[in-house]
């Protein structure tokens, strides 16, 4: 019998993970200070009415090639945009603007509510930067960017038409296993919502290119989730990648490096 609590326990299987949030916050704060000093950052822009409906927008030197949005993880109930600013370095170096939203966390919001908020964030940011849109999200954020290209996406047609690529990093695409774990005391998923919010149970909207990317050293459940959605959505423009030597947290680091395979995939 599968122990689903253990299956989704990334922190418990990565030594030193308890120190990561502090390290991320420090690096992100230093990065924001540097970009602000150059006049290329707009912080805490309101994209909706809720207190956490805020995003940061970082601009490259010169006119941007388009917009990348990064949606953070934390199992829909932890963290915010302030931990990840340094990951904008990769797309910025390649000439892309980068938006990073926060969103209302569970249990204050249900996952369906968070999906709608991310749709609002994408639409708002798209109105501030012209050109193509590329979405990337990690873990719960990987789920949320995948939801933007489901057949019931909250994105307006005009915004969806600008999507050039979506990359889901270590995403959770079948939420039904979460129903029986301790974390669901916070998420409050029921059977209907778990099914409705599972990308694997939806069709892909249109033919937006999408890559499902996971670290080859991650928990078996995350490898399974990656295979599951790639098989469910198989077709032109759908790819799955299992990056050697990476765990659930190190797989993020490539986003901050312009020469990384992850950046090349996101921007190709």
C-alpha positions in Angstrom: 0.0 0.0 0.0 1.4 3.4 -1.0 2.2 5.9 1.9 1.0 9.0 0.1 2.2 11.3 2.9 5.7 10.0 2.3 5.3 10.1 -1.5 4.8 13.9 -1.4 7.3 14.6 1.3 10.1 16.3 -0.7 11.7 18.1 2.3 12.0 15.0 4.3 14.1 13.4 1.5 16.5 16.2 0.7 19.2 16.8 3.3 19.5 20.4 4.4 16.1 21.4 3.0 15.2 23.1 6.2 17.8 25.8 5.4 16.6 26.5 1.8 13.9 29.0 2.4 16.3 31.3 4.3 18.9 31.0 1.5 16.3 31.7 -1.2 15.0 34.8 0.6 18.5 36.2 1.1 19.4 35.7 -2.6 16.1 37.1 -3.8 16.4 40.2 -1.6 19.8 41.0 -2.9 18.7 40.5 -6.5 15.7 42.8 -6.0 17.9 45.5 -4.5 20.2 45.4 -7.5 17.4 45.5 -10.1 15.6 48.3 -8.2 18.8 50.4 -8.2 18.9 50.2 -12.0 15.2 51.3 -12.2 14.1 48.0 -13.8 11.7 46.6 -11.2 8.1 47.4 -10.3 7.2 45.7 -7.0 3.8 44.8 -5.4 1.7 45.6 -8.4 -2.0 44.8 -7.6 -3.5 42.4 -10.1 -6.6 41.7 -8.0 -8.5 42.7 -4.9 -7.1 40.2 -2.4 -4.2 41.2 -0.1 -1.8 38.7 -1.8 -2.9 39.5 -5.3 0.4 41.2 -6.0 3.2 40.6 -8.4 6.7 41.9 -9.1 7.7 42.8 -12.6 11.4 42.9 -13.7 12.4 44.4 -17.0 15.6 43.7 -19.1 17.7 46.4 -20.6 16.0 47.6 -23.7 12.7 46.5 -25.1 11.7 43.1 -23.9 11.4 40.1 -26.3 8.2 39.2 -24.4 7.1 38.1 -20.9 8.0 35.2 -18.7 5.9 34.5 -15.7 7.1 32.3 -12.9 4.6 30.8 -10.5 6.0 29.6 -7.2 5.3 26.4 -5.3 4.8 25.5 -1.7 1.9 23.0 -2.0 -0.6 25.9 -2.4 -0.2 26.9 1.3 3.3 28.2 1.7 5.7 30.9 0.6 5.2 33.9 -1.7 6.9 35.8 -4.6 9.6 37.3 -2.4 11.6 34.0 -2.2 12.2 33.7 -5.9 13.3 37.0 -7.4 16.8 35.8 -8.2 15.4 33.2 -10.6 14.5 36.1 -12.9 18.2 36.5 -13.8 18.1 33.8 -16.6 15.2 35.2 -18.7 16.3 38.8 -18.0 19.8 38.1 -19.4 18.1 36.8 -22.6 16.1 40.0 -23.0 12.7 38.9 -21.5 10.7 40.7 -18.8 9.8 38.5 -15.8 6.6 38.6 -13.7 6.4 36.8 -10.3 3.0 36.7 -8.6 1.9 35.8 -5.1 -1.5 34.3 -4.6 -3.9 33.6 -1.7 -2.8 30.5 0.1 -4.9 27.6 1.4 -6.8 27.3 3.6 -8.0 30.8 3.0 -8.4 29.9 -0.7 -9.3 26.7 -2.3 -7.1 25.4 -5.2 -9.8 26.3 -7.7 -9.7 29.9 -6.3 -5.9 30.0 -6.7 -6.2 28.8 -10.3 -8.5 31.8 -11.0 -6.1 34.2 -9.3 -3.2 33.0 -11.5 -5.3 33.5 -14.6 -5.9 37.1 -13.4 -2.2 37.6 -12.8 -1.3 36.4 -16.3 -3.9 38.7 -17.8 -2.7 41.7 -15.8 1.0 41.1 -16.6 0.2 40.6 -20.2 -1.3 44.0 -20.3 1.9 45.6 -19.2 4.4 43.8 -21.5 3.8 43.2 -25.2 4.9 40.2 -27.2 4.7 36.5 -26.6 4.0 34.9 -23.1 5.9 32.0 -21.6 4.8 30.5 -18.3 6.9 28.4 -15.9 5.9 27.1 -12.5 7.4 24.9 -9.9 5.6 22.1 -7.9 2.2 23.6 -7.0 3.2 26.4 -9.5 3.8 23.7 -12.1 0.2 22.5 -11.5 -1.0 26.1 -11.8 0.7 26.9 -15.1 -0.6 23.6 -16.5 -4.1 24.7 -15.5 -3.7 27.8 -17.7 -3.7 25.6 -20.8 -6.4 23.1 -19.8 -9.7 23.1 -21.8 -11.3 25.1 -19.0 -8.5 27.7 -18.6 -9.4 30.9 -17.0 -7.4 32.9 -19.5 -9.3 35.1 -22.0 -8.9 34.1 -25.6 -6.7 37.1 -26.5 -4.3 36.3 -23.7 -4.2 32.6 -24.4 -3.4 33.3 -28.1 -0.1 35.0 -27.0 1.1 31.8 -25.1 4.3 30.6 -26.8 5.4 27.9 -24.3 4.5 26.5 -20.9 7.1 24.7 -18.7 5.8 22.8 -15.6 8.7 22.0 -13.2 8.0 19.1 -10.9 4.3 19.7 -11.2 1.4 17.9 -9.5 -1.0 17.0 -12.3 -3.3 14.4 -10.6 -4.6 15.8 -7.3 -6.6 12.8 -6.3 -3.8 11.2 -4.2 -3.8 14.3 -2.0 -7.2 13.5 -0.7 -5.9 11.0 1.9 -2.9 12.8 3.2 -2.4 15.0 6.3 -1.9 18.1 4.2 -5.4 18.0 3.0 -6.5 19.3 6.4 -5.2 22.6 5.0 -6.0 22.2 1.3 -9.6 21.0 2.0 -9.8 19.2 -1.3 -12.9 17.0 -1.9 -13.3 14.4 -4.7 -15.0 16.8 -7.1 -12.4 19.6 -6.7 -9.5 17.2 -6.9 -10.8 15.9 -10.2 -11.7 19.3 -11.6 -8.3 20.7 -10.7 -6.3 17.8 -12.1 -4.8 18.7 -15.5 -4.4 15.0 -16.3 -8.2 14.8 -16.4 -8.5 17.7 -18.8 -7.6 18.1 -22.5 -5.0 20.5 -23.5 -6.4 23.8 -24.8 -5.2 24.3 -28.4 -1.7 23.3 -29.2 0.4 25.5 -26.9 3.9 23.9 -26.7 4.3 22.4 -23.2 7.3 20.8 -21.4 6.9 18.7 -18.3 10.3 18.8 -16.6 11.3 17.0 -13.4 14.6 16.2 -11.6 15.6 12.6 -12.2 16.5 12.4 -8.5 13.0 13.4 -7.3 10.5 11.3 -5.3 9.0 8.5 -7.4 5.6 10.1 -7.2 6.9 13.2 -9.0 8.4 11.1 -11.7 5.1 9.3 -12.1 3.2 12.6 -12.2 5.4 13.9 -15.0 5.0 10.7 -17.1 1.2 10.7 -16.4 0.5 14.1 -17.8 2.9 13.7 -20.7 1.1 10.5 -21.7 -2.3 12.0 -21.2 -1.5 15.1 -23.3 0.7 13.4 -25.8 0.8 15.0 -29.2 2.6 17.7 -31.2 4.5 20.2 -28.9 4.3 18.0 -25.7 7.7 17.0 -24.2 8.8 15.4 -20.9 12.3 15.8 -19.5 14.0 14.0 -16.5 17.0 16.2 -15.7 19.9 14.0 -14.4 21.3 14.8 -10.9 18.5 17.1 -9.8 16.1 16.9 -6.9 12.9 18.8 -6.2 14.7 21.9 -5.2 17.9 22.0 -7.3 15.8 21.6 -10.4 14.8 25.2 -10.0 18.3 26.6 -10.2 18.6 26.5 -14.0 16.0 29.2 -14.3 18.5 31.7 -12.9 21.2 30.9 -15.4 21.0 32.1 -19.0 23.1 29.2 -20.3 21.1 26.4 -18.7 19.2 23.7 -20.5 16.0 24.8 -18.7 16.3 28.4 -20.0 17.0 27.1 -23.5 13.8 25.0 -23.3 11.7 27.8 -21.9 12.7 30.3 -24.5 13.2 28.2 -27.6 
